[in-house]
Amino acid sequence: MSSVSGRRAFAVGVLALLAGCATEPPPLSPADRAAVARVQATLAALHGFRAQFLQTGPGQADSVGTVWYDPGALRLDYVLPQSMAVVASGRQLVARRASDGATTRIALAANPLGLLLAQPLRLTGGAIRITNIQRTPGILQVSLARADDPAQGLLTLIFADRGRRLDLTGLEAIDRRNVRTRFHLYNEQSGLTFPPGSFTPPA
């Protein structure tokens, strides 16, 4: 494969990894509004968050690594199947593959991760549309899209519902071709202080 083709495939892979779509949302019931308020409070208090992740999809091979999150910034450090750093902050996402230095930049305005990184992060009455809420015993899932352009991406936040608190345990994206990518989070920690430069995009 040529270097140009390889870089194009890398860019397409990153887009497929993090893209999404959305459908028309149902109206929110009083129970839905209460669930959204809980999620809003949880995200507002989520600082210095770090966890290991297992990514399933797209493709056959699973990926593993570490996710770092502070309000307005996200970092994914992949270790398997290949080393790659993905940093999302400000207005763009930057992904750099360690093996050959191939770098891809994606505007967060056209990426569902931008929904999680909006500052201030408001789930209602602003730029975010709630498209779906699902509650099962011990689990709460809330799906988000851009209010002005839902086709740009769908992002589902998955929480373990422990009664008095919610713990973020997963993220899921579905792209326009119905390709699903899911991050299962484990060994979560919060309230950490990250070293300076943790969210500096890779050169």
Backbone as a ProteinNet text record, in pm:
[ID]
protein_1_A
[PRIMARY]
MSSVSGRRAFAVGVLALLAGCATEPPPLSPADRAAVARVQATLAALHGFRAQFLQTGPGQADSVGTVWYDPGALRLDYVLPQSMAVVASGRQLVARRASDGATTRIALAANPLGLLLAQPLRLTGGAIRITNIQRTPGILQVSLARADDPAQGLLTLIFADRGRRLDLTGLEAIDRRNVRTRFHLYNEQSGLTFPPGSFTPPA
[TERTIARY]
85.1	0	88.7	58.5	138	117	210.3	196.6	71.1	35.7	-85.3	-208.5	-212	-326	-334.2	-217.2	-216.3	-270	-230.1	-279.6	-429.8	-476.4	-619.2	-697.6	-646.7	-714.5	-714.8	-604.6	-595.9	-700.2	-712	-809.2	-951	-981.2	-1114.2	-1143	-1041	-1059.4	-1091.5	-1022.7	-1049.4	-1190	-1229.5	-1364.6	-1469.9	-1448.6	-1544.7	-1550.6	-1436.7	-1430.4	-1518.9	-1522.3	-1581.2	-1700.5	-1746.1	-1858.9	-1990	-2100.2	-2229.7	-2344.5	-2466	-2584.9	-2694.5	-2806.4	-2914.5	-3048.7	-3152.8	-3288.5	-3371.5	-3495.9	-3584.6	-3611.8	-3597.6	-3613.6	-3759.1	-3793	-3926.1	-3934.4	-4054.2	-4066	-4020.5	-3964.9	-3915.9	-4029.9	-4042.1	-4139.2	-4080.1	-4160.4	-4103.8	-3990.9	-4005	-3898.1	-3773.2	-3792.6	-3678.2	-3606.6	-3683.8	-3621.7	-3543.2	-3594.4	-3521.8	-3392.3	-3395.8	-3275.1	-3171.6	-3215.7	-3124	-3061.2	-3138.1	-3082.8	-2974.6	-2993.5	-2891.3	-2763.6	-2780.5	-2664.6	-2593.1	-2669.4	-2610.3	-2525.1	-2578.6	-2505.1	-2380.3	-2390.8	-2275.1	-2164.1	-2198.3	-2097.7	-2035.9	-2116.8	-2064.9	-1960.6	-1975	-1882.3	-1767.4	-1764.7	-1664.2	-1536.9	-1438.8	-1309.5	-1198.9	-1091.8	-977.5	-1014.6	-1087	-1135.8	-1037.8	-1005.6	-917.8	-969.8	-962.8	-1008.3	-939	-932	-892.8	-1016.2	-992.3	-1105.8	-1078.3	-1186.7	-1188.3	-1282.6	-1229.5	-1309.4	-1347.4	-1475.9	-1523.4	-1581.4	-1537	-1579.1	-1504.5	-1500	-1539.8	-1435.1	-1470.4	-1378.1	-1383	-1293	-1294.5	-1209.3	-1100	-1005.9	-1051	-1044.1	-1070.2	-945.9	-967	-857.2	-863.4	-746.8	-741.4	-651.5	-675.6	-594.8	-646.7	-610.7	-648.5	-716.3	-825.6	-894.2	-873.4	-851.9	-836	-940.3	-1005.5	-1107.9	-1105.9	-1108.3	-1136.8	-1241	-1323.6	-1423.1	-1360.4	-1410	-1360.2	-1245.4	-1195.7	-1079	-1085.9	-1039.6	-1041	-916.2	-861	-744.9	-765.2	-733.9	-735.9	-595.7	-534.7	-403.2	-421.7	-411	-424.6	-290.5	-297.1	-176.1	-186.1	-306.1	-329.7	-452.5	-454.7	-353.3	-232.7	-239	-122.8	-125.4	-8.8	3	-46.6	-139	-193.3	-244.3	-221.8	-272.3	-379.1	-493.5	-603.7	-637.3	-626	-653.7	-760.9	-866.2	-975.3	-988.5	-971.4	-988.6	-1004.2	-1056.6	-1077.1	-1175.8	-1131.4	-1219.8	-1184.7	-1083.7	-1045.2	-1000.3	-1004.2	-950.7	-826.6	-719.2	-594.6	-556.5	-534.3	-493.4	-357.4	-265.1	-131.2	-94.3	-59.1	-17.7	132	172.8	313.3	402.7	353	438.7	499.6	422.7	475.6	449.7	392.7	368.4	251.7	171.7	55.9	-39.6	-79.7	-162.1	-289.3	-401.7	-530.8	-593	-649.6	-719.9	-865.2	-955.6	-1098.2	-1163.4	-1247.7	-1319	-1420.5	-1417.5	-1511	-1654.9	-1672.4	-1807.7	-1876.1	-1798.2	-1853.9	-1830.6	-1814.8	-1781.4	-1861.1	-1918.9	-2001.1	-1925.8	-1793.7	-1719.4	-1729.7	-1750.9	-1766.6	-1883.4	-1983	-2096.2	-2053.3	-1962.8	-1914.9	-1819.1	-1758.4	-1654.2	-1702.3	-1831.5	-1884.3	-1866	-1834.6	-1819.4	-1901	-1998.3	-2041.9	-2121.6	-2122.8	-2191.7	-2334.2	-2430.5	-2571.2	-2647.5	-2716.1	-2786.1	-2924.9	-2978.8	-3111	-3107.3	-3193.6	-3207.5	-3090.4	-3005.1	-2889.8	-2862.7	-2734.2	-2694	-2709.5	-2742.2	-2750.6	-2896.1	-2926	-3058.5	-3050.6	-3140.3	-3152	-3236.5	-3179.3	-3251.3	-3313	-3259.5	-3312.9	-3263.2	-3347.3	-3310.9	-3359.3	-3269.4	-3307	-3264.8	-3359	-3332.6	-3360	-3261.6	-3277.1	-3219.4	-3249.4	-3197.3	-3045	-3000.8	-2858.6	-2791.9	-2864.8	-2805.2	-2891.3	-2826	-2892.2	-2813.4	-2882.2	-2818.5	-2888.8	-2807.6	-2860.3	-2787.9	-2865.6	-2808.8	-2822.1	-2715	-2706	-2678.4	-2729.6	-2698	-2698.1	-2647.1	-2648.8	-2789.9	-2838.9	-2974.5	-2991.1	-2887.8	-2900.6	-2868.1	-2803.3	-2766.4	-2746	-2854.4	-2841.7	-2763.5	-2759	-2689	-2538.7	-2486	-2342.3	-2295.4	-2383.1	-2335.7	-2423.3	-2422.8	-2495.6	-2395.2	-2403.4	-2315.7	-2402.3	-2384.6	-2458.7	-2365.2	-2406.6	-2333.3	-2398.3	-2317.8	-2368.4	-2319.1	-2413.5	-2381.9	-2428.1	-2348	-2393.9	-2472.2	-2598.4	-2684.5	-2676.2	-2608.2	-2586.9	-2676.7	-2790.3	-2886.6	-2860.4	-2766.3	-2736.2	-2632.4	-2571.9	-2473.4	-2474.8	-2424.1	-2403.7	-2254.6	-2209.8	-2069.5	-2063.4	-1983.7	-1968.4	-1891.1	-1954.3	-1891.1	-1881.3	-1929.9	-1920.2	-1962	-1913.2	-1950.6	-1980.8	-2076.1	-2108.7	-2140.4	-2089.9	-2119	-2170.6	-2266.2	-2318	-2309.9	-2242.1	-2225.5	-2339.8	-2334.1	-2442.7	-2461.1	-2358.3	-2368.5	-2407.7	-2448.8	-2489.3	-2372.4	-2251.4	-2133.2	-2126.2	-2118.8	-2124.4	-1985.9	-1948.5	-1823.6	-1855.7	-1805.1	-1838.3	-1710.8	-1707.2	-1598	-1651.5	-1601.2	-1632.2	-1522.8	-1560	-1464.2	-1456.4	-1335.7	-1316.9	-1196	-1182	-1077.9	-1087.3	-1211.2	-1230.8	-1176.9	-1119.4	-1077.5	-1120.7	-1151.4	-1186.3	-1125.8	-1126.9	-1066.1	-915.1	-859.5	-714.2	-664.8	-539	-471.9	-376.3	-400	-318.2	-196.3	-84.7	35.1	9.5	79.6	65.1	92.4	16.7	36	-36.7	-112.9	-181.9	-278.4	-334	-430.4	-375.9	-242.8	-180.6	-184.4	-239	-246.2	-108.6	-97.4	33.1	86.9	217.7	280.8	270.1
-119.1	0	124.2	224.2	345.3	426.2	522.5	605.3	690.9	738.1	818.9	736.4	612.6	525.1	488.9	466.2	432	544.1	669.1	782.8	802	779.1	792	686.9	563.7	457.8	488.1	543.9	581.3	687.3	789.5	895.7	840.8	753.2	693.8	611	538.2	456.9	540.3	654	741.4	800.1	840.9	893.2	789	666.2	559.3	528.5	543.3	516.3	610.2	737.8	839.1	911.9	873	941.4	887.9	955.1	908.6	974.3	930.6	989.9	991	1054.8	1065.6	1062.6	1029.8	1028.7	1128.3	1152	1243.7	1192.4	1278.5	1232.2	1226.5	1136	1136.9	1248.4	1293.5	1394.8	1338.1	1425.7	1382.6	1377.9	1265.8	1251.2	1310.5	1329.1	1376	1285.5	1153.6	1062.2	1082.8	1108.9	1135.8	1262.9	1366.8	1492.8	1476	1393.9	1367.5	1292.8	1196.7	1122	1213.8	1304	1398.2	1490.4	1533	1619.3	1546.9	1417.9	1339.5	1329.6	1306.2	1297.5	1431.9	1540.9	1674.3	1699.2	1666.3	1687.2	1600.3	1476	1386	1438.9	1484.6	1536.3	1665.9	1749.6	1875.1	1850	1737.7	1706	1615.9	1577.6	1482.5	1556.8	1553.3	1618.8	1517	1529.1	1441	1294.6	1259.7	1122.9	1043.2	922.3	832.4	690.1	614.1	475.1	398.2	268	181.6	158.2	131.3	103	-17.6	-86.6	-190.4	-141.9	-123.7	-75.3	-192.2	-202.2	-301.8	-229.6	-272.6	-209.6	-78.3	-28.1	-102.6	-206.9	-301.7	-408.1	-522.3	-617.2	-740.3	-732.9	-655.7	-653.6	-555.5	-596.9	-506.6	-422.1	-308.7	-219.5	-191.8	-166.3	-135.2	-15.1	54.9	171.2	241.6	369.2	451.7	577.8	616.4	741.1	838.8	966.2	1074.1	1180.5	1236.6	1338.2	1445.5	1569	1686.3	1766.2	1846.3	1923.2	1997.9	1971	2035.9	1966.1	1855.6	1789	1638.7	1563.3	1417.7	1364	1256.3	1190.9	1040.6	974.9	829.1	782.9	703.1	645.7	497.4	461	321.1	249.6	127	44.7	-79.7	-130.2	-245.1	-217.7	-260.9	-341	-260.4	-126	-44.7	80	139.2	257.1	379.9	453.8	574	667.1	797.3	898.1	979.5	996.2	1076.5	1181.5	1309.9	1419	1508	1534	1620.2	1734.8	1856	1974.5	2093.9	2201.9	2318.4	2287.7	2303.6	2284.1	2164.1	2086.9	1976.3	1854.2	1742.5	1616	1584.5	1546.2	1511.9	1369.7	1285.4	1146.7	1124.6	1063	1036.5	891.6	821	681.3	675.5	600.6	599.1	531.2	431.3	351.7	431.8	526.8	603.3	752.7	797	939.1	994	908.1	955	1029.1	1148.4	1234.3	1273.5	1269.3	1308.9	1413.5	1517.6	1622.8	1625.6	1629.3	1627.1	1739.1	1818.3	1924.7	1864.5	1908.5	1856.4	1898.1	2005.4	2046.6	1941.4	1855.3	1750.6	1612.7	1607.2	1481.9	1469.4	1352.9	1340.3	1364	1345.6	1373.3	1519.1	1606.6	1747.1	1773.7	1683.6	1698.4	1688.3	1596.8	1576.3	1686.5	1755.4	1852.4	1996.1	2017.9	2153.4	2221.8	2351.6	2430.6	2558.2	2581.1	2489.9	2373.4	2262.4	2142.7	2144	2171.9	2175.5	2074.8	1984.4	1878.7	1919.2	2027.4	2073.2	2224.3	2270.7	2413.5	2477.7	2397.5	2454.4	2385.3	2357.7	2302.4	2151.2	2087.7	1941.2	1896.5	1793.1	1731.8	1593.1	1563.1	1428.8	1345.9	1241.6	1160.8	1034.6	988.3	864.5	849.3	793	760.2	618.9	535.1	398.3	368.4	311.5	274.1	125.2	53.3	-86.4	-98.4	-205	-216.3	-198.3	-92.2	-66.7	5.3	39.2	102.5	219.7	331.1	445.8	485.7	495.4	534.7	658	757.2	879.7	904.8	922.4	945.7	1092.9	1148.4	1291.1	1314.5	1426	1470.5	1622.5	1682	1826.8	1872.3	1972	2018.8	2076.4	2144.5	2209.1	2117.9	2004.6	1913.6	1773.5	1700.9	1568.1	1468.9	1489.4	1394.8	1395	1493.8	1498.7	1388.9	1333.1	1223.7	1196.5	1072.4	1026.8	972.9	1020.2	974.1	927.7	803.8	749.5	736.5	794.4	783.8	674.6	583.8	468.4	479.7	477.5	493.6	371.9	333.9	241	323	285.2	357.6	291.1	357	301.4	367.6	416.9	476.5	623	652.6	792.5	852.2	771.1	826.5	748.9	815.3	753.8	746.7	634.6	619	594.9	674.7	657.9	529.6	437.2	307.3	275.9	364.1	333	448.4	444.8	538	456.4	503.6	432.2	531.7	503.2	585.8	496.9	550.2	480.3	575.2	534.7	625.7	611.4	689.8	694	562.2	479.5	347.5	239.6	284	193.3	111.7	166.9	105.5	149.4	51.9	78	62.1	160	154.8	177.1	88.6	97	92.2	177.6	179.8	133	20.9	-25.1	26.8	101.5	162.4	82.1	68.1	-3.4	55.4	19.5	78.5	231.2	283.4	427.1	496.6	613.3	700.8	842.6	923.7	1062.8	1150.3	1280.1	1373.9	1377.8	1325.3	1323.4	1457.9	1486.8	1603.2	1554	1592.9	1544.9	1634.1	1576.4	1656.7	1762.5	1874	1974	1912.3	1952.1	1900.8	1771.4	1719.6	1592.5	1600.5	1720.4	1736.1	1822.2	1830.7	1896.9	1803.2	1847	1757.4	1708	1582.4	1530.9	1609.6	1629.6	1707.9	1632.3
0	0	0	-84.1	-89.6	37.5	62.2	181.3	174.5	53	37.7	68.8	15.3	40.9	188.4	248.2	389	475.2	442.5	519.3	498	374.9	348.1	426	427.7	502.6	651.7	701.2	841.8	875.5	788.6	810.6	810	713.6	706.1	830.7	878.8	998.3	1120.8	1136.1	1249.5	1240	1118.6	1099.5	1131.5	1086.2	1114	1262.3	1329.5	1472.6	1552.5	1511.7	1598	1538.2	1419	1357.4	1411.4	1378.5	1424.9	1351.7	1379	1321.5	1426.8	1395.4	1492.6	1422.4	1495.8	1444.7	1523.7	1479.4	1550.1	1691.8	1793.8	1932.4	1973.8	2064.6	2123.6	2227.6	2262.4	2368.2	2502.1	2585.6	2716.3	2817	2884.6	2992.2	3120	3224.2	3352.7	3402.5	3386.1	3428.2	3343.4	3213.7	3125.8	3169.2	3199.1	3240.6	3370.3	3460.5	3585.2	3556.7	3462.5	3426.9	3362.7	3274.1	3210	3313.7	3411.2	3516.4	3594.7	3619.8	3689.7	3606.1	3476.9	3388.3	3381.9	3370.3	3366.5	3491.2	3608.6	3733.6	3739	3689.2	3689.9	3601.5	3481	3389.2	3441.5	3506.1	3560.3	3668.3	3739.6	3848.4	3804.3	3676.1	3628.5	3589.3	3676.2	3652.9	3677.4	3601.3	3623.1	3612.1	3505.6	3488.3	3403	3448.5	3372.8	3386.8	3277.8	3280.1	3169.6	3185.1	3074.1	2987.6	2859.7	2773.3	2684.7	2652.6	2549.9	2442.2	2322	2210	2120.1	2090	1994.8	1873.6	1754.4	1630.6	1609.1	1484.5	1363.9	1327.3	1245.7	1208	1306.5	1286.7	1365.1	1491.2	1486.5	1598.1	1705.7	1831.7	1943.4	1970.4	2033.7	2069.5	2218.7	2277.9	2421.2	2442.4	2551.8	2583.6	2707.1	2719.6	2834	2784.8	2851.2	2820.1	2934.7	2898.7	2995.2	2961.2	3062.9	3036.9	3143.6	3098.7	3178.8	3101.8	3166.4	3091.8	2974.7	2855.7	2735.5	2667.1	2721.6	2662.7	2684.7	2585.2	2590	2522.9	2579.7	2519.7	2522.7	2411.6	2401.4	2365	2450.4	2421.6	2393	2265.5	2224	2241.1	2289.7	2299.1	2211.2	2186.9	2100.1	2014.9	1888.6	1818.8	1772.6	1782.4	1750.2	1836.7	1855.8	1939.3	1863.6	1925.9	1863.2	1971.6	1954.9	2047.1	1976.4	2042.6	1989.9	2094.7	2057.7	2150.3	2089.9	2166.8	2123.4	2222.5	2173.9	2256.3	2163.5	2218	2133.4	2022.5	1898.4	1783.7	1698.9	1739.6	1653.4	1731.8	1663.2	1711.9	1629.2	1696.7	1629.5	1668	1568.5	1590.9	1525.7	1600.8	1548	1573.8	1466.5	1475.9	1499.9	1601.9	1642.4	1540	1469	1381.7	1268.4	1211.5	1098.4	1110.1	1221	1239.8	1160.5	1097.4	1021.1	1113.8	1073.7	1157	1083.6	1155.1	1100.3	1191.3	1130.1	1204.9	1160.5	1258.6	1231.2	1311.2	1247.8	1318	1414.2	1539	1637.8	1608	1531.2	1494.4	1409.1	1344.1	1258.5	1318.8	1450.3	1516.4	1645.8	1672.8	1794.3	1924.3	1925.9	2048.6	2089.6	1991.4	2023.2	2116.9	2116.9	2207.4	2353.1	2380.9	2517.9	2561.7	2464.6	2496	2490.4	2463.3	2458.4	2593.3	2588.5	2709.7	2698.1	2785.8	2892.5	2835	2906.3	2861.5	2915.8	2826.7	2865.4	2779.5	2843.7	2772.4	2725.6	2779.3	2738.2	2717.6	2627.4	2605.5	2535.3	2470.1	2402.4	2270.2	2243.7	2115.2	2107.7	2219.8	2223.9	2225.6	2150	2146	2209.7	2301.3	2357	2260.9	2205.3	2106.3	2165.4	2278.6	2336.5	2479.2	2563.9	2701.6	2729.3	2780.7	2814.2	2957.9	3033	3171.2	3187.5	3236.1	3275.1	3415.4	3488.4	3624.6	3629.7	3696.7	3713.9	3599.4	3493.5	3376	3330.3	3296.3	3235.1	3111.2	2996.8	2871.5	2815.3	2774.1	2716.3	2584.8	2476.7	2344.3	2308.6	2251	2221.7	2074.5	2022.4	1886.8	1887.1	1780.3	1767	1731.3	1801.9	1778	1637.8	1587.5	1457.8	1340.6	1367.6	1258.7	1314.5	1345.4	1406.6	1321.8	1190	1103.6	1126.7	1198.1	1221.9	1315.6	1398.9	1483	1602.9	1643.1	1761.7	1862.5	1984.7	2091.8	2207.9	2250.6	2364	2483.7	2595.6	2721.4	2804.3	2856.3	2931	3075.2	3167.9	3309.2	3388.7	3487.3	3590.3	3692.1	3712.9	3805.3	3942.2	4033.9	4166.4	4271	4224.8	4316.3	4340.2	4428.1	4458.6	4366	4281.2	4189.1	4057.7	3953.3	3823	3795.5	3741	3701.7	3551.9	3481.5	3337.3	3309.1	3238.2	3211.1	3062.9	2976.2	2833.7	2745.3	2621.6	2516	2391.8	2312.1	2188.9	2077.8	1957.4	1840	1728.7	1651.3	1534.3	1416.5	1310.2	1197.1	1097.4	991.5	893.8	820	820.8	756.8	857.3	976.6	1083.9	1138.2	1128.2	1187.5	1333.4	1421.3	1565.4	1627.9	1709.8	1784.8	1931.9	2015.9	2158.5	2241.9	2344.1	2440.7	2575.5	2622.1	2757.4	2849.2	2952.9	3044.9	3174	3225.7	3351.8	3424.3	3551.7	3638.6	3637.6	3649.3	3643	3768.7	3748.9	3858.2	3822.4	3922.9	3897.4	4005.3	3981	4074.2	4065.1	3955.5	3938.5	3885.1	3909.7	3852	3745.1	3620.9	3510.5	3489.8	3442.4	3415.9	3308.2	3313.6	3207.4	3070.9	2972.3	2838.6	2808.1	2903.7	2880.6	2763.5	2738.8	2630.8	2516.7	2509.7	2395.5	2275.5	2160.8	2044.5	2004.4	1961.2	1918.4	1800	1799.9	1694	1561.2
[MASK]
+++++++++++++++++++++++++++++++++++++++++++++++++++++++++++++++++++++++++++++++++++++++++++++++++++++++++++++++++++++++++++++++++++++++++++++++++++++++++++++++++++++++++++++++++++++++++++++++++++++++++++

